[in-house]
Amino acid sequence: MADQSVLQTLRLNYLFSEQYSFPINWTYFESTIPYAMIRLIRKGNATFVIDDTVYQLQKDDIIYIPQGCKLQCEAHTDDFTFISIRFTAAFPSSDIDMWSKLVGYDMKTQCQDPQIIYYFNCIIRERDSSKLGKFLLLRGYLELILAYLIDSSDGSAPERTAKPRTVNTDNKNDNRAQFIVDYMINHYDTALNIEELARMVNVSSTTLRRLFKQHTGKTPSEFLLDLKMMVAAKKIVETNERISDIAYMVGIHDPNYFTRIFKKNFGVTPYTYRERVRGL
């Protein structure tokens, strides 16, 4: 475990957060994760495989997913729900992801503190806030969660003999990409053009694609489509709106295309998703 003076130099960058719900047998095929993640399981059971380690997860488990690892997941119950927070954490003297070395490369914690669960919910609530201090709040809640994980760790997690994981620590790049992320979150239902987005931050469209991919792990079009699907999934579960109307609300005017993309992302049609998550 690192001493306090080392922890004080930690550079933390909140990226994105969302609550997801998936039906039984949902599978996330193995992918390399370009940022760190913390996930709080809210409902159901699932298996997560992080590199070569298998984790069986249940309600109130917190799983730390290191930047640069390989992740695959499978849900074993209907309405498998978790809150996911994406971030990067590094030290000014190095681009190496040393955060993993503080708590072990992978870590699962059964959360015993309702205040920590409250912090996860606060992050989801504040994510869409228009407050000027939004990102200070988001980073503050994230720091409280990370502090809990550090304090809950006994330092015995095995350290892998893996290649060092490199973190992009160019704050200027992150700030420009984060501006576009924020804009997309607030305008997900409109037609967004990459050239117009690039002009907002005074870079070329090619540069924006590169910065955005470094910052989020996705291209702008991939991120925007994922965002539309997340918003749509939430509306499908929480409202009785027609599926075609929800598609229109998120800026997709072809219901058939919406259904195809939704099934590709969630494994089932929007109608089946609504029935399964609601337990109908």
N, C-alpha and C positions, 0 to 999 in steps of 0.2 A: 504494500500500500504506500502511495506517495505521501510525503509530508505536506503540511499546510502551505508552505511557501511555493511548492510546485503547483498545487491546485489553484493558487491565486493567480497564476499566469495562464490558466486555461482560457482559450478563445472559443466561445460558444456561438453557434449560428443556427437559430431556429429557421427551418425551411417551410414546413407545411404540416397540417394535421387534419384528420378526418375520422369519423366513426363509420365503420363498415359492418354490414350484415350480409351473411351468405347462407345458402341452403346446404343441406347435407350433401356430402361428396364434392363440394366445391374444391377445386384444386388450383393451386398456384404453382405452375411448373418452374423448375429450377432456373433461377436468374441470379446474376451478380448484382448486388445492391450498391449503388454508387454513393450512398450516404449512410449515416447511422440511423437506427430506428429504435423506439421503445414502444411496445404494444401492451395495453392493458386488456385482458380478456374480460368482457362484461357478461357474456352468456355463452353456454355451450362448451363443447370440447373439440380439440383439434390436435393434429400432429404437425410440428414445425421441425424441419431438418435444416440446421445451420452448419454449413460445410459438412462434416461427417457426423455431427452429433444430433441425436434425435431427442426431441422434447415433447412430452405429453402435457398439453395445456388444458386448464379448466378455469372456471370463473374466479376472478380476482388474481390470477397469475399475471405477473409482469415479466415480459421477455425482452431482453436487450439484444439487438441484432447489429453486429458491428459493420462499419463501413468496409466495403470491399469483399464481404463474405458472399457465399452462395446460399440462397434461401429457396426452400420449397415448402408448401403448406397443403394440408388437406383437412377439411371440416368433417367431423363425425356426427354432428347433430344439426338439426334444422335451427335456423335463426342463430347461427354462430356469429357473435358480435364482438368487435374489439375496437378500441381507440388506438390509432397509430400516430406517432409523432416522428417526423423526419428532422434530422439535424446533423450538423458536423461539429466536431470538437477536436481542437488541436492546440499546440503550444506555439507561441511566437518564434521560438528558436528552431523549430523543426516543422516540416510538412507531414511528419509521420503521425498517424492516428494513435497517439499515446493514451487516449481515453480508454481504449480497450485494455491497456496494460494496468490501469488503475483498478478495474473491477473483474479482470479475467476476460478472455476473448468472447465467451458466451455466458449469459447468466439468466437464470429463471428465479424469480422471487414470488412467493405467495404473499400478497399484500395484506397486512394485518391492520393497517392504519386507514380509517375512513377519510382522513384529511387528505391523503395522497390521492385517493379516488376522486375526491372533490377537485383537486388541482387538475387532474385529467379533464374533468367536465368543464372546468373554467377555461382551459385552453380551447376546447371546441366552441364554447360560448364566445370568447373574445376574438377568435379567429376572424369572424365576420364583422367585428366592431369597426366603427369609423373614428374611434378615439385617436387623438394624436399620439398618445402614449401606448398604443396597442402592442407594438413589438417589444417594448420594455416589459409590459405585463406578460406577454407570451414567453419571453426569455426568462423572466422571473419565476413563473410557474414551472418551466422546464428545469431550471436550476434547483428548485425545491424537490422535484421528482428525482433528479440525478443525485442530490445529496442523500435522499432516502435510500437509493440503491447502493451508494457507497457505504453508508452506515449499516446497511443490512448484510453486506458482503463480509464473509469471514476471511477473504483474501486467499482462499484455498483453491479457487478455480484454476484449472491447469492452463498454463500458457502454451500456445501452439508454436510449433517451429514453422511458422509461415512467413512468407515474404512481408516486409513492412507495407502497411496500407497507406497510400499517399492521399493527402487531403488538399483540395484546392483552397488556398488561403488568401487569394487575391480579393480583398474586400471591395475594391472598386467594381470588379466583375460581378461579385455577389450582389452588390447593391443595385446595379443596373438590371440584372436578371430578376431580383426580388421585386423591383418596381413593376416589371411586366407580369410577374406572378400575381401581385396584388391587383393589377388592372384586370387580368383575366378573371380572377375570383369575383370581382365586382361587375364584370361585363360578359359573363359566360354565355348569356343568351343572345348575344349579338354576333354579327359576322366580323371576325377579326382578321385583318390582313397583315402578314409578316412584315411587309414593307412599312406600313403605318406604325406598327409596334416598334420597329427599328428606329424610325424617326423620333419617336417619343424619348428614346435614350441616346439619340445622336450617334448611332452606329449603323453599319451596313447590315443587311438582312443575314448575310453569311456569318458575320461576327455575332449577331444576336443568337442565331441558332447554336453556335459553338458555346457561348456563355451560358445560354439557357440549359443546354445539355450538361454542362459542367455543374450547374447549380442544382438541377432537379433530377438529372438522370434520364430526362425525356426531351424530345423535341417540343417546340411550342405547340404544334398541332396535336401531338400525342397527349400532352398535358391537358390541353383544352378539352379534348374528347373525353379523357378520364374524368375531368371535372364535371362535364355535362352529365356523364353517366352516374357519378356519385350524387349529384343534385337530384337527378331523375329518380334514382333508387330510393332516396329519402322521401321524395314526394309520393312515389308509388305506395310506400308503406304507410305514410302518415296522413294521406288524404284519400278521398274517393274520386278524385278527378279521373277522367277517361285517359287511357294510355296515350291516345293520339294528342290530347290536349297537353299532357305533360311533355311529350316530345316537342311540341310547339313552344312550350314555356322555356325549354333549354336551348332553343334555337335550331332544332332539327325539324324541318317541315315535311319530311317524307316518313310517315309512320312505319313503312316496311323497312326502310333503312335503319330507323331507330331500333326496331325489334331485332334486326340482325346484329347490330353493334352491341346492343344490350346483352343478347345471348352470348356473344363472343366474350364479353367482359365478366358476366355473372354465371354463365353455364346454363341458364334457363331463360325462357321468355319473360317479358315484364309481367304478364298475367300470372304465370306460375310462381314467379318471385313474390308477388303480392300474396298469393294464397299460402305459400309455404311459410313466409316470415310471419304472417298473421295467424298461422295455425288453422286456417280454414279447411 
